[in-house]
Amino acid sequence: MNQNRTGEQEAVDNVIDFINRIDRLRIPTDWGRASARYEHIGAKLADATLQRGVNYERTVRRRVERMVDEFPEAGTTSGLLRVLKKVGAPTMLQMAAGAKPHTFLWLAKELAAREIDTVSELTTFLSDRWHANSLRRVNGVGPKTVSFLKLVVGLDAVAVDMHVLAALKAAGVPPCDPSEAEQLLTLVARRLGMSVSEVDALIWQHQSMALL
């Protein structure tokens, strides 16, 4: 160990070594979060709501893609609320009533209360850090969910989940909390000349494929 390096510098170097070992050619160009390519409010809220604590490929992707196909009118917040009134959140999300359908419904209501109807308007809203953080008043929405929403609308962010934490562990980084992991990946991105969302996506895609 180089005694002249701080622990942070060592951690950054370790993560960069890990990223440089990723075989990027194995990752399909369209491999990413399910709702990222859709201008569909319902899909993006479902993506962010469902991703917590589950196997993403088995649980989230097919539900998000099904929502786009079966409920095109839910592409705006106003349309989403009309569909929710007809069929309910559990039906839209294909799951029993519980915390996640409740969060999905109340996120939609929160956007409506703020007159956010389109993905473009949501992107503008989320680009203001304090506006974005206000969504954490919704029960079930934490920092990771907010960061995830930023990612799926195309903003620069990192959603620290089990894939990111597993990658940091594999890279030899000491245990850290999500805010420390986010700060670390921001430094890594700066060193690599990438956006932090590009670093997040590369790690997430690599780790997701490793579980298939």
Summary of the structure (lengths in Angstrom):
residues: 212
radius of gyration: 17.9
end to end distance: 34.9
largest distance: 63.7
contacts: 646
relative contact order: 0.15
helix: 67%
strand: 0%
